[in-house]
Amino acid sequence: MTDDSPALPPPDEQERRSLEPGLHIVATPIGNLRDVTHRALEVLTHATTIACEDTRHTVRLLQNYQIRNHLISLNEHNEARRIPEMLSQMANGAAIALVSDAGTPTVSDPGQRLAQATVAAGLRLHPVPGPSAVLTALSGSGLPVTPFYFGGFLPHKKGARGTELGAAIQRDCTSVYFESPYRIVSTLEIIAELAPDHRVVVGRELTKRFEEFQRGAAHFLLKHYTNKPPKGEITLLIAPNELPKWITW
């Protein structure tokens, strides 16, 4: 991917100057495009540049709202190389918007190094809150949500995954992870072997047309997804070791 990836013409200079200089970390929809905030649209319209995890993905959001701006890629492969250039731009008055493919940037997505470098350089970070798969899954899970533990993507290797899942089962709070639809059955097998009656929740395709929550004992969800392999993006929630008395399902 290059800077010539699908991009729309930028706004005029007067519009660009309406944003404060610095890095604007912009949350974007995790599925349903109507979940974008008014403030996010304003920032994406008036930013000097939009740094995207994948420009081809972001351009679809911009086109949906008839936004024209300059896009560059910022991902795990080029983030370190891009940082000095972007710091220089912000130091000279640029307002850079950072977006990921979905949800809040830097949360299991590229951008953490850029955000840290921005702070270290004495430049401003402007978080623009909005959609988050973690909070969406928690609020729809029916499990205790305060406190909670977020572990990002589960390890690919089965041994490391088993260690992490074993720790989650023993925690005194709900644990939240991202998981691939190709590994979720294997992951549920591990949980069912460790604690077959432990409550788990699978949130799939959150905010999208085929959104679903499956809740129940690990052995029940294992049987469900073994018989009906899932598709789409998955958020896995594991109940605390001891449930409050008001949990009745």
FIKOLZA-1660 file (N, C-alpha, C; in steps of 0.1 Angstrom, whole numbers, plus 5000, padded with zeros to 4 digits):
% residues 249
   i   px   py   pz ch aa at
   1 5008 4988 5000  A  M  N
   1 5000 5000 5000  A  M CA
   1 5009 5012 5000  A  M  C
   2 5005 5022 4993  A  T  N
   2 5013 5035 4992  A  T CA
   2 5004 5047 4995  A  T  C
   3 5010 5059 4995  A  D  N
   3 5002 5071 4997  A  D CA
   3 4992 5073 4985  A  D  C
   4 4994 5066 4974  A  D  N
   4 4985 5067 4963  A  D CA
   4 4973 5058 4964  A  D  C
   5 4972 5051 4975  A  S  N
   5 4960 5043 4977  A  S CA
   5 4948 5052 4977  A  S  C
   6 4936 5046 4975  A  P  N
   6 4924 5054 4972  A  P CA
   6 4923 5065 4983  A  P  C
   7 4923 5077 4978  A  A  N
   7 4922 5089 4986  A  A CA
   7 4914 5100 4979  A  A  C
   8 4907 5108 4987  A  L  N
   8 4899 5119 4981  A  L CA
   8 4906 5132 4983  A  L  C
   9 4903 5142 4975  A  P  N
   9 4909 5155 4976  A  P CA
   9 4908 5161 4989  A  P  C
  10 4918 5168 4994  A  P  N
  10 4917 5174 5008  A  P CA
  10 4908 5186 5008  A  P  C
  11 4904 5190 5021  A  P  N
  11 4897 5202 5022  A  P CA
  11 4906 5215 5020  A  P  C
  12 4900 5226 5019  A  D  N
  12 4908 5238 5017  A  D CA
  12 4915 5242 5030  A  D  C
  13 4925 5251 5029  A  E  N
  13 4934 5254 5040  A  E CA
  13 4926 5261 5051  A  E  C
  14 4916 5268 5048  A  Q  N
  14 4908 5275 5059  A  Q CA
  14 4901 5264 5068  A  Q  C
  15 4896 5254 5062  A  E  N
  15 4890 5243 5070  A  E CA
  15 4901 5236 5078  A  E  C
  16 4912 5234 5073  A  R  N
  16 4923 5227 5080  A  R CA
  16 4927 5234 5093  A  R  C
  17 4927 5248 5092  A  R  N
  17 4932 5256 5103  A  R CA
  17 4922 5256 5115  A  R  C
  18 4910 5250 5113  A  S  N
  18 4900 5251 5123  A  S CA
  18 4902 5240 5135  A  S  C
  19 4912 5231 5133  A  L  N
  19 4915 5221 5143  A  L CA
  19 4928 5225 5150  A  L  C
  20 4928 5222 5163  A  E  N
  20 4941 5224 5171  A  E CA
  20 4952 5215 5165  A  E  C
  21 4964 5219 5165  A  P  N
  21 4975 5211 5161  A  P CA
  21 4977 5199 5171  A  P  C
  22 4982 5188 5166  A  G  N
  22 4985 5176 5174  A  G CA
  22 4978 5164 5168  A  G  C
  23 4978 5153 5176  A  L  N
  23 4973 5140 5171  A  L CA
  23 4959 5138 5177  A  L  C
  24 4949 5137 5168  A  H  N
  24 4935 5135 5171  A  H CA
  24 4932 5120 5169  A  H  C
  25 4930 5113 5180  A  I  N
  25 4928 5098 5180  A  I CA
  25 4913 5096 5179  A  I  C
  26 4908 5092 5167  A  V  N
  26 4894 5092 5163  A  V CA
  26 4888 5078 5163  A  V  C
  27 4878 5076 5172  A  A  N
  27 4871 5063 5171  A  A CA
  27 4862 5063 5160  A  A  C
  28 4861 5052 5152  A  T  N
  28 4852 5050 5141  A  T CA
  28 4843 5038 5143  A  T  C
  29 4833 5036 5135  A  P  N
  29 4823 5025 5137  A  P CA
  29 4830 5012 5137  A  P  C
  30 4825 5002 5145  A  I  N
  30 4830 4989 5145  A  I CA
  30 4822 4980 5135  A  I  C
  31 4811 4986 5129  A  G  N
  31 4803 4978 5120  A  G CA
  31 4793 4987 5114  A  G  C
  32 4784 4993 5122  A  N  N
  32 4773 5001 5117  A  N CA
  32 4778 5015 5115  A  N  C
  33 4778 5020 5103  A  L  N
  33 4784 5033 5100  A  L CA
  33 4776 5045 5107  A  L  C
  34 4764 5042 5111  A  R  N
  34 4756 5053 5118  A  R CA
  34 4761 5055 5132  A  R  C
  35 4770 5047 5137  A  D  N
  35 4776 5049 5150  A  D CA
  35 4786 5060 5151  A  D  C
  36 4790 5066 5140  A  V  N
  36 4801 5076 5141  A  V CA
  36 4795 5088 5147  A  V  C
  37 4804 5095 5155  A  T  N
  37 4799 5108 5162  A  T CA
  37 4801 5120 5153  A  T  C
  38 4793 5130 5156  A  H  N
  38 4794 5143 5149  A  H CA
  38 4808 5149 5150  A  H  C
  39 4814 5148 5162  A  R  N
  39 4828 5153 5164  A  R CA
  39 4838 5145 5155  A  R  C
  40 4836 5132 5154  A  A  N
  40 4846 5124 5146  A  A CA
  40 4845 5129 5132  A  A  C
  41 4833 5131 5127  A  L  N
  41 4831 5136 5113  A  L CA
  41 4838 5150 5111  A  L  C
  42 4836 5158 5121  A  E  N
  42 4842 5172 5119  A  E CA
  42 4858 5170 5119  A  E  C
  43 4863 5162 5127  A  V  N
  43 4878 5160 5128  A  V CA
  43 4883 5154 5114  A  V  C
  44 4876 5144 5110  A  L  N
  44 4880 5138 5097  A  L CA
  44 4879 5147 5085  A  L  C
  45 4869 5157 5086  A  T  N
  45 4868 5166 5075  A  T CA
  45 4879 5177 5075  A  T  C
  46 4883 5181 5087  A  H  N
  46 4891 5193 5088  A  H CA
  46 4906 5190 5091  A  H  C
  47 4909 5177 5094  A  A  N
  47 4923 5174 5097  A  A CA
  47 4932 5177 5085  A  A  C
  48 4945 5180 5088  A  T  N
  48 4955 5181 5077  A  T CA
  48 4957 5169 5070  A  T  C
  49 4957 5157 5077  A  T  N
  49 4960 5144 5071  A  T CA
  49 4952 5134 5080  A  T  C
  50 4948 5123 5074  A  I  N
  50 4942 5112 5081  A  I CA
  50 4951 5100 5080  A  I  C
  51 4957 5096 5091  A  A  N
  51 4965 5084 5092  A  A CA
  51 4957 5072 5094  A  A  C
  52 4957 5062 5085  A  C  N
  52 4948 5051 5085  A  C CA
  52 4955 5037 5087  A  C  C
  53 4949 5028 5094  A  E  N
  53 4954 5014 5094  A  E CA
  53 4954 5009 5080  A  E  C
  54 4943 5011 5072  A  D  N
  54 4941 5007 5058  A  D CA
  54 4934 5018 5051  A  D  C
  55 4940 5025 5042  A  T  N
  55 4933 5036 5035  A  T CA
  55 4921 5031 5027  A  T  C
  56 4922 5019 5022  A  R  N
  56 4911 5014 5014  A  R CA
  56 4898 5012 5023  A  R  C
  57 4900 5009 5035  A  H  N
  57 4889 5007 5044  A  H CA
  57 4883 5021 5048  A  H  C
  58 4892 5030 5052  A  T  N
  58 4888 5043 5057  A  T CA
  58 4881 5051 5046  A  T  C
  59 4885 5050 5033  A  V  N
  59 4879 5058 5023  A  V CA
  59 4864 5054 5021  A  V  C
  60 4860 5042 5025  A  R  N
  60 4846 5039 5024  A  R CA
  60 4838 5046 5034  A  R  C
  61 4843 5048 5046  A  L  N
  61 4836 5056 5056  A  L CA
  61 4835 5071 5051  A  L  C
  62 4846 5076 5046  A  L  N
  62 4846 5090 5042  A  L CA
  62 4836 5092 5030  A  L  C
  63 4836 5083 5021  A  Q  N
  63 4827 5084 5010  A  Q CA
  63 4812 5084 5014  A  Q  C
  64 4810 5076 5024  A  N  N
  64 4796 5075 5030  A  N CA
  64 4791 5088 5035  A  N  C
  65 4800 5096 5040  A  Y  N
  65 4797 5109 5046  A  Y CA
  65 4802 5121 5037  A  Y  C
  66 4806 5118 5025  A  Q  N
  66 4810 5128 5015  A  Q CA
  66 4821 5137 5021  A  Q  C
  67 4831 5130 5027  A  I  N
  67 4842 5137 5032  A  I CA
  67 4854 5136 5023  A  I  C
  68 4861 5147 5020  A  R  N
  68 4872 5146 5011  A  R CA
  68 4885 5151 5020  A  R  C
  69 4895 5142 5020  A  N  N
  69 4907 5146 5027  A  N CA
  69 4918 5137 5022  A  N  C
  70 4930 5140 5027  A  H  N
  70 4942 5133 5023  A  H CA
  70 4945 5122 5033  A  H  C
  71 4947 5110 5027  A  L  N
  71 4949 5098 5036  A  L CA
  71 4963 5092 5034  A  L  C
  72 4969 5088 5045  A  I  N
  72 4982 5080 5044  A  I CA
  72 4980 5068 5053  A  I  C
  73 4988 5058 5050  A  S  N
  73 4987 5045 5058  A  S CA
  73 4996 5046 5070  A  S  C
  74 4991 5041 5081  A  L  N
  74 4999 5039 5093  A  L CA
  74 4996 5026 5099  A  L  C
  75 5005 5016 5098  A  N  N
  75 5002 5003 5103  A  N CA
  75 5015 4998 5110  A  N  C
  76 5014 4985 5115  A  E  N
  76 5025 4979 5122  A  E CA
  76 5038 4978 5114  A  E  C
  77 5037 4979 5101  A  H  N
  77 5049 4977 5093  A  H CA
  77 5056 4990 5090  A  H  C
  78 5049 5002 5091  A  N  N
  78 5055 5014 5087  A  N CA
  78 5054 5025 5098  A  N  C
  79 5048 5021 5110  A  E  N
  79 5046 5031 5120  A  E CA
  79 5059 5038 5125  A  E  C
  80 5069 5030 5128  A  A  N
  80 5082 5035 5132  A  A CA
  80 5088 5045 5122  A  A  C
  81 5087 5042 5110  A  R  N
  81 5093 5050 5099  A  R CA
  81 5085 5063 5097  A  R  C
  82 5072 5062 5099  A  R  N
  82 5064 5074 5097  A  R CA
  82 5065 5084 5109  A  R  C
  83 5068 5080 5121  A  I  N
  83 5067 5089 5133  A  I CA
  83 5075 5102 5131  A  I  C
  84 5088 5102 5128  A  P  N
  84 5095 5114 5127  A  P CA
  84 5088 5125 5118  A  P  C
  85 5084 5120 5106  A  E  N
  85 5077 5129 5097  A  E CA
  85 5065 5135 5103  A  E  C
  86 5057 5127 5109  A  M  N
  86 5044 5131 5115  A  M CA
  86 5046 5141 5127  A  M  C
  87 5056 5138 5135  A  L  N
  87 5059 5147 5146  A  L CA
  87 5064 5161 5141  A  L  C
  88 5071 5161 5130  A  S  N
  88 5076 5173 5124  A  S CA
  88 5064 5181 5119  A  S  C
  89 5055 5174 5113  A  Q  N
  89 5043 5181 5107  A  Q CA
  89 5034 5187 5119  A  Q  C
  90 5032 5180 5129  A  M  N
  90 5024 5185 5140  A  M CA
  90 5031 5196 5147  A  M  C
  91 5045 5196 5148  A  A  N
  91 5052 5207 5154  A  A CA
  91 5051 5219 5146  A  A  C
  92 5048 5218 5134  A  N  N
  92 5046 5229 5125  A  N CA
  92 5031 5233 5123  A  N  C
  93 5023 5228 5131  A  G  N
  93 5009 5232 5131  A  G CA
  93 4999 5223 5125  A  G  C
  94 5003 5211 5121  A  A  N
  94 4994 5201 5115  A  A CA
  94 4985 5195 5125  A  A  C
  95 4973 5192 5121  A  A  N
  95 4963 5184 5129  A  A CA
  95 4961 5171 5122  A  A  C
  96 4967 5160 5128  A  I  N
  96 4966 5147 5122  A  I CA
  96 4956 5139 5129  A  I  C
  97 4947 5133 5121  A  A  N
  97 4937 5124 5126  A  A CA
  97 4942 5109 5125  A  A  C
  98 4941 5102 5135  A  L  N
  98 4945 5088 5135  A  L CA
  98 4933 5079 5136  A  L  C
  99 4931 5070 5127  A  V  N
  99 4920 5061 5127  A  V CA
  99 4925 5046 5125  A  V  C
 100 4917 5037 5130  A  S  N
 100 4920 5023 5127  A  S CA
 100 4909 5018 5118  A  S  C
 101 4909 5005 5115  A  D  N
 101 4899 5000 5106  A  D CA
 101 4885 5000 5113  A  D  C
 102 4885 4999 5126  A  A  N
 102 4872 4999 5133  A  A CA
 102 4875 5001 5148  A  A  C
 103 4866 5009 5154  A  G  N
 103 4868 5011 5169  A  G CA
 103 4878 5022 5172  A  G  C
 104 4883 5021 5184  A  T  N
 104 4892 5031 5190  A  T CA
 104 4907 5028 5187  A  T  C
 105 4914 5037 5180  A  P  N
 105 4928 5034 5176  A  P CA
 105 4936 5032 5189  A  P  C
 106 4947 5024 5187  A  T  N
 106 4957 5021 5197  A  T CA
 106 4952 5009 5206  A  T  C
 107 4939 5006 5206  A  V  N
 107 4934 4995 5214  A  V CA
 107 4935 4982 5206  A  V  C
 108 4946 4974 5207  A  S  N
 108 4948 4963 5199  A  S CA
 108 4949 4966 5184  A  S  C
 109 4953 4979 5181  A  D  N
 109 4954 4984 5168  A  D CA
 109 4967 4993 5167  A  D  C
 110 4972 4996 5155  A  P  N
 110 4983 5005 5154  A  P CA
 110 4981 5018 5160  A  P  C
 111 4991 5025 5163  A  G  N
 111 4990 5039 5168  A  G CA
 111 4996 5041 5182  A  G  C
 112 4999 5031 5190  A  Q  N
 112 5004 5033 5203  A  Q CA
 112 5018 5040 5203  A  Q  C
 113 5026 5036 5194  A  R  N
 113 5040 5042 5193  A  R CA
 113 5039 5056 5189  A  R  C
 114 5030 5059 5180  A  L  N
 114 5028 5073 5175  A  L CA
 114 5023 5082 5187  A  L  C
 115 5013 5077 5194  A  A  N
 115 5007 5084 5205  A  A CA
 115 5018 5087 5216  A  A  C
 116 5026 5077 5219  A  Q  N
 116 5037 5079 5229  A  Q CA
 116 5047 5089 5224  A  Q  C
 117 5051 5088 5212  A  A  N
 117 5060 5097 5206  A  A CA
 117 5055 5112 5206  A  A  C
 118 5042 5113 5204  A  T  N
 118 5036 5126 5204  A  T CA
 118 5037 5132 5218  A  T  C
 119 5034 5125 5228  A  V  N
 119 5035 5129 5242  A  V CA
 119 5049 5133 5245  A  V  C
 120 5058 5124 5242  A  A  N
 120 5073 5126 5245  A  A CA
 120 5078 5139 5238  A  A  C
 121 5072 5142 5227  A  A  N
 121 5077 5154 5219  A  A CA
 121 5070 5167 5225  A  A  C
 122 5062 5166 5235  A  G  N
 122 5055 5177 5240  A  G CA
 122 5044 5182 5232  A  G  C
 123 5038 5174 5223  A  L  N
 123 5027 5178 5215  A  L CA
 123 5014 5173 5220  A  L  C
 124 5003 5178 5215  A  R  N
 124 4990 5175 5221  A  R CA
 124 4984 5162 5216  A  R  C
 125 4978 5154 5225  A  L  N
 125 4969 5143 5221  A  L CA
 125 4955 5148 5223  A  L  C
 126 4946 5145 5213  A  H  N
 126 4932 5149 5214  A  H CA
 126 4924 5136 5212  A  H  C
 127 4920 5129 5222  A  P  N
 127 4912 5117 5220  A  P CA
 127 4897 5121 5216  A  P  C
 128 4892 5114 5206  A  V  N
 128 4879 5117 5201  A  V CA
 128 4871 5104 5204  A  V  C
 129 4864 5102 5215  A  P  N
 129 4858 5089 5219  A  P CA
 129 4847 5085 5210  A  P  C
 130 4844 5072 5210  A  G  N
 130 4833 5067 5202  A  G CA
 130 4832 5052 5203  A  G  C
 131 4829 5045 5192  A  P  N
 131 4827 5031 5193  A  P CA
 131 4839 5023 5198  A  P  C
 132 4836 5012 5205  A  S  N
 132 4846 5003 5211  A  S CA
 132 4840 4989 5212  A  S  C
 133 4846 4980 5205  A  A  N
 133 4841 4966 5206  A  A CA
 133 4842 4961 5220  A  A  C
 134 4852 4965 5228  A  V  N
 134 4853 4960 5242  A  V CA
 134 4841 4964 5250  A  V  C
 135 4838 4977 5250  A  L  N
 135 4826 4982 5258  A  L CA
 135 4813 4978 5252  A  L  C
 136 4812 4977 5239  A  T  N
 136 4800 4972 5233  A  T CA
 136 4797 4957 5238  A  T  C
 137 4807 4949 5237  A  A  N
 137 4805 4935 5242  A  A CA
 137 4802 4934 5257  A  A  C
 138 4809 4942 5265  A  L  N
 138 4806 4942 5279  A  L CA
 138 4792 4946 5282  A  L  C
 139 4788 4957 5276  A  S  N
 139 4774 4962 5279  A  S CA
 139 4763 4952 5275  A  S  C
 140 4766 4944 5265  A  G  N
 140 4756 4935 5260  A  G CA
 140 4758 4920 5265  A  G  C
 141 4767 4918 5274  A  S  N
 141 4771 4905 5278  A  S CA
 141 4762 4899 5289  A  S  C
 142 4757 4908 5297  A  G  N
 142 4750 4903 5309  A  G CA
 142 4759 4898 5320  A  G  C
 143 4772 4901 5319  A  L  N
 143 4781 4898 5329  A  L CA
 143 4785 4910 5337  A  L  C
 144 4791 4909 5349  A  P  N
 144 4796 4920 5357  A  P CA
 144 4806 4928 5348  A  P  C
 145 4805 4941 5348  A  V  N
 145 4814 4949 5340  A  V CA
 145 4824 4958 5348  A  V  C
 146 4822 4959 5361  A  T  N
 146 4832 4967 5368  A  T CA
 146 4837 4959 5380  A  T  C
 147 4850 4957 5381  A  P  N
 147 4860 4960 5371  A  P CA
 147 4860 4950 5360  A  P  C
 148 4868 4952 5349  A  F  N
 148 4870 4941 5339  A  F CA
 148 4885 4941 5335  A  F  C
 149 4888 4930 5329  A  Y  N
 149 4902 4928 5323  A  Y CA
 149 4901 4927 5308  A  Y  C
 150 4909 4934 5301  A  F  N
 150 4910 4933 5286  A  F CA
 150 4923 4928 5282  A  F  C
 151 4923 4917 5275  A  G  N
 151 4936 4910 5272  A  G CA
 151 4939 4911 5257  A  G  C
 152 4932 4919 5249  A  G  N
 152 4935 4920 5235  A  G CA
 152 4932 4907 5228  A  G  C
 153 4940 4904 5217  A  F  N
 153 4939 4891 5210  A  F CA
 153 4945 4880 5218  A  F  C
 154 4938 4869 5218  A  L  N
 154 4943 4857 5225  A  L CA
 154 4955 4852 5217  A  L  C
 155 4965 4845 5224  A  P  N
 155 4976 4840 5216  A  P CA
 155 4972 4829 5206  A  P  C
 156 4980 4829 5195  A  H  N
 156 4977 4819 5185  A  H CA
 156 4981 4805 5189  A  H  C
 157 4992 4804 5196  A  K  N
 157 4997 4790 5201  A  K CA
 157 4988 4785 5212  A  K  C
 158 4984 4772 5210  A  K  N
 158 4974 4766 5219  A  K CA
 158 4979 4766 5234  A  K  C
 159 4992 4764 5236  A  G  N
 159 4997 4763 5250  A  G CA
 159 4996 4776 5256  A  G  C
 160 5000 4787 5250  A  A  N
 160 5000 4800 5256  A  A CA
 160 4985 4805 5257  A  A  C
 161 4977 4801 5248  A  R  N
 161 4962 4804 5249  A  R CA
 161 4956 4797 5262  A  R  C
 162 4960 4784 5264  A  G  N
 162 4955 4777 5275  A  G CA
 162 4959 4784 5288  A  G  C
 163 4971 4788 5289  A  T  N
 163 4976 4795 5301  A  T CA
 163 4968 4808 5304  A  T  C
 164 4966 4815 5293  A  E  N
 164 4958 4828 5294  A  E CA
 164 4944 4825 5298  A  E  C
 165 4938 4815 5292  A  L  N
 165 4924 4812 5296  A  L CA
 165 4922 4807 5310  A  L  C
 166 4932 4799 5314  A  G  N
 166 4932 4794 5328  A  G CA
 166 4933 4805 5338  A  G  C
 167 4941 4816 5335  A  A  N
 167 4941 4827 5343  A  A CA
 167 4928 4835 5343  A  A  C
 168 4922 4836 5332  A  A  N
 168 4909 4843 5331  A  A CA
 168 4898 4836 5339  A  A  C
 169 4898 4823 5339  A  I  N
 169 4888 4816 5347  A  I CA
 169 4889 4819 5362  A  I  C
 170 4902 4821 5366  A  Q  N
 170 4904 4823 5381  A  Q CA
 170 4903 4838 5385  A  Q  C
 171 4902 4847 5375  A  R  N
 171 4901 4861 5379  A  R CA
 171 4888 4865 5386  A  R  C
 172 4889 4875 5394  A  D  N
 172 4877 4880 5401  A  D CA
 172 4869 4890 5394  A  D  C
 173 4872 4891 5381  A  C  N
 173 4864 4901 5372  A  C CA
 173 4862 4895 5358  A  C  C
 174 4854 4901 5351  A  T  N
 174 4851 4896 5337  A  T CA
 174 4863 4899 5328  A  T  C
 175 4867 4889 5320  A  S  N
 175 4878 4890 5311  A  S CA
 175 4873 4891 5297  A  S  C
 176 4879 4900 5289  A  V  N
 176 4875 4903 5275  A  V CA
 176 4886 4901 5266  A  V  C
 177 4884 4893 5255  A  Y  N
 177 4894 4891 5245  A  Y CA
 177 4888 4892 5231  A  Y  C
 178 4897 4894 5221  A  F  N
 178 4893 4893 5207  A  F CA
 178 4898 4879 5203  A  F  C
 179 4890 4872 5194  A  E  N
 179 4894 4859 5189  A  E CA
 179 4889 4858 5175  A  E  C
 180 4897 4849 5168  A  S  N
 180 4894 4846 5154  A  S CA
 180 4882 4836 5153  A  S  C
 181 4874 4837 5143  A  P  N
 181 4863 4827 5141  A  P CA
 181 4869 4813 5138  A  P  C
 182 4881 4813 5133  A  Y  N
 182 4888 4801 5130  A  Y CA
 182 4894 4794 5142  A  Y  C
 183 4895 4801 5153  A  R  N
 183 4901 4795 5165  A  R CA
 183 4891 4794 5177  A  R  C
 184 4879 4800 5175  A  I  N
 184 4870 4801 5186  A  I CA
 184 4866 4787 5192  A  I  C
 185 4864 4777 5183  A  V  N
 185 4860 4764 5187  A  V CA
 185 4871 4758 5195  A  V  C
 186 4884 4759 5191  A  S  N
 186 4895 4754 5198  A  S CA
 186 4896 4761 5212  A  S  C
 187 4894 4774 5212  A  T  N
 187 4894 4782 5225  A  T CA
 187 4883 4777 5234  A  T  C
 188 4871 4775 5229  A  L  N
 188 4860 4770 5238  A  L CA
 188 4863 4756 5243  A  L  C
 189 4870 4748 5235  A  E  N
 189 4874 4734 5239  A  E CA
 189 4883 4735 5251  A  E  C
 190 4893 4745 5251  A  I  N
 190 4902 4746 5262  A  I CA
 190 4894 4750 5275  A  I  C
 191 4885 4760 5273  A  I  N
 191 4877 4764 5285  A  I CA
 191 4869 4753 5291  A  I  C
 192 4862 4746 5281  A  A  N
 192 4854 4734 5286  A  A CA
 192 4862 4723 5292  A  A  C
 193 4874 4721 5288  A  E  N
 193 4882 4711 5295  A  E CA
 193 4886 4716 5309  A  E  C
 194 4889 4729 5310  A  L  N
 194 4893 4734 5323  A  L CA
 194 4882 4736 5333  A  L  C
 195 4870 4741 5328  A  A  N
 195 4859 4744 5336  A  A CA
 195 4846 4743 5328  A  A  C
 196 4840 4732 5325  A  P  N
 196 4829 4730 5316  A  P CA
 196 4817 4738 5319  A  P  C
 197 4815 4741 5332  A  D  N
 197 4803 4749 5335  A  D CA
 197 4805 4764 5337  A  D  C
 198 4817 4768 5334  A  H  N
 198 4821 4782 5336  A  H CA
 198 4813 4791 5325  A  H  C
 199 4807 4802 5329  A  R  N
 199 4799 4810 5320  A  R CA
 199 4808 4818 5311  A  R  C
 200 4805 4818 5298  A  V  N
 200 4812 4825 5288  A  V CA
 200 4802 4832 5279  A  V  C
 201 4806 4842 5272  A  V  N
 201 4798 4849 5262  A  V CA
 201 4806 4851 5250  A  V  C
 202 4799 4849 5238  A  V  N
 202 4806 4851 5226  A  V CA
 202 4797 4862 5219  A  V  C
 203 4803 4874 5216  A  G  N
 203 4797 4885 5209  A  G CA
 203 4802 4884 5195  A  G  C
 204 4794 4883 5185  A  R  N
 204 4798 4882 5171  A  R CA
 204 4792 4892 5162  A  R  C
 205 4800 4898 5153  A  E  N
 205 4795 4908 5144  A  E CA
 205 4788 4920 5151  A  E  C
 206 4794 4925 5161  A  L  N
 206 4787 4935 5169  A  L CA
 206 4784 4947 5161  A  L  C
 207 4772 4952 5163  A  T  N
 207 4765 4964 5156  A  T CA
 207 4762 4961 5142  A  T  C
 208 4765 4950 5136  A  K  N
 208 4762 4947 5122  A  K CA
 208 4749 4940 5121  A  K  C
 209 4745 4937 5109  A  R  N
 209 4732 4931 5106  A  R CA
 209 4730 4918 5113  A  R  C
 210 4740 4910 5113  A  F  N
 210 4739 4896 5119  A  F CA
 210 4745 4895 5133  A  F  C
 211 4744 4906 5140  A  E  N
 211 4749 4906 5154  A  E CA
 211 4743 4896 5163  A  E  C
 212 4751 4889 5171  A  E  N
 212 4745 4879 5180  A  E CA
 212 4753 4878 5193  A  E  C
 213 4747 4875 5204  A  F  N
 213 4753 4871 5216  A  F CA
 213 4749 4857 5220  A  F  C
 214 4759 4849 5222  A  Q  N
 214 4756 4835 5227  A  Q CA
 214 4761 4835 5241  A  Q  C
 215 4753 4831 5251  A  R  N
 215 4757 4831 5265  A  R CA
 215 4754 4817 5271  A  R  C
 216 4763 4813 5280  A  G  N
 216 4760 4800 5287  A  G CA
 216 4773 4794 5292  A  G  C
 217 4771 4781 5296  A  A  N
 217 4783 4774 5301  A  A CA
 217 4792 4771 5289  A  A  C
 218 4805 4769 5292  A  A  N
 218 4815 4767 5282  A  A CA
 218 4812 4755 5273  A  A  C
 219 4807 4744 5279  A  H  N
 219 4804 4732 5272  A  H CA
 219 4792 4734 5262  A  H  C
 220 4783 4743 5266  A  F  N
 220 4771 4746 5258  A  F CA
 220 4775 4754 5246  A  F  C
 221 4784 4764 5248  A  L  N
 221 4788 4772 5236  A  L CA
 221 4797 4764 5227  A  L  C
 222 4805 4755 5233  A  L  N
 222 4814 4746 5225  A  L CA
 222 4805 4738 5215  A  L  C
 223 4795 4732 5221  A  K  N
 223 4786 4723 5212  A  K CA
 223 4779 4732 5202  A  K  C
 224 4775 4744 5205  A  H  N
 224 4768 4753 5196  A  H CA
 224 4777 4756 5184  A  H  C
 225 4789 4760 5187  A  Y  N
 225 4798 4765 5176  A  Y CA
 225 4805 4753 5169  A  Y  C
 226 4805 4742 5175  A  T  N
 226 4810 4730 5168  A  T CA
 226 4800 4726 5157  A  T  C
 227 4787 4727 5160  A  N  N
 227 4777 4724 5151  A  N CA
 227 4774 4735 5141  A  N  C
 228 4777 4747 5145  A  K  N
 228 4775 4759 5136  A  K CA
 228 4787 4768 5136  A  K  C
 229 4797 4765 5129  A  P  N
 229 4810 4773 5129  A  P CA
 229 4806 4788 5126  A  P  C
 230 4812 4797 5134  A  P  N
 230 4808 4811 5132  A  P CA
 230 4816 4818 5121  A  P  C
 231 4811 4829 5117  A  K  N
 231 4818 4838 5108  A  K CA
 231 4819 4852 5114  A  K  C
 232 4828 4860 5109  A  G  N
 232 4828 4874 5113  A  G CA
 232 4837 4876 5126  A  G  C
 233 4837 4888 5130  A  E  N
 233 4846 4892 5141  A  E CA
 233 4839 4888 5155  A  E  C
 234 4848 4884 5164  A  I  N
 234 4843 4878 5176  A  I CA
 234 4850 4885 5188  A  I  C
 235 4842 4888 5198  A  T  N
 235 4847 4892 5211  A  T CA
 235 4842 4882 5221  A  T  C
 236 4852 4876 5229  A  L  N
 236 4849 4866 5239  A  L CA
 236 4850 4872 5253  A  L  C
 237 4840 4868 5261  A  L  N
 237 4840 4873 5275  A  L CA
 237 4839 4861 5284  A  L  C
 238 4847 4861 5294  A  I  N
 238 4848 4850 5304  A  I CA
 238 4844 4855 5318  A  I  C
 239 4834 4849 5324  A  A  N
 239 4829 4854 5336  A  A CA
 239 4839 4853 5348  A  A  C
 240 4838 4861 5358  A  P  N
 240 4846 4860 5370  A  P CA
 240 4845 4846 5376  A  P  C
 241 4855 4843 5385  A  N  N
 241 4855 4830 5392  A  N CA
 241 4843 4829 5401  A  N  C
 242 4839 4839 5407  A  E  N
 242 4827 4839 5416  A  E CA
 242 4817 4850 5410  A  E  C
 243 4805 4846 5407  A  L  N
 243 4795 4855 5402  A  L CA
 243 4787 4861 5413  A  L  C
 244 4783 4874 5411  A  P  N
 244 4774 4880 5421  A  P CA
 244 4761 4873 5421  A  P  C
 245 4753 4874 5432  A  K  N
 245 4741 4867 5434  A  K CA
 245 4730 4871 5424  A  K  C
 246 4731 4883 5418  A  W  N
 246 4721 4888 5409  A  W CA
 246 4723 4882 5395  A  W  C
 247 4734 4875 5392  A  I  N
 247 4735 4868 5379  A  I CA
 247 4727 4855 5380  A  I  C
 248 4717 4854 5372  A  T  N
 248 4708 4842 5373  A  T CA
 248 4707 4834 5360  A  T  C
 249 4714 4837 5350  A  W  N
 249 4714 4829 5338  A  W CA
 249 4726 4819 5338  A  W  C
% end
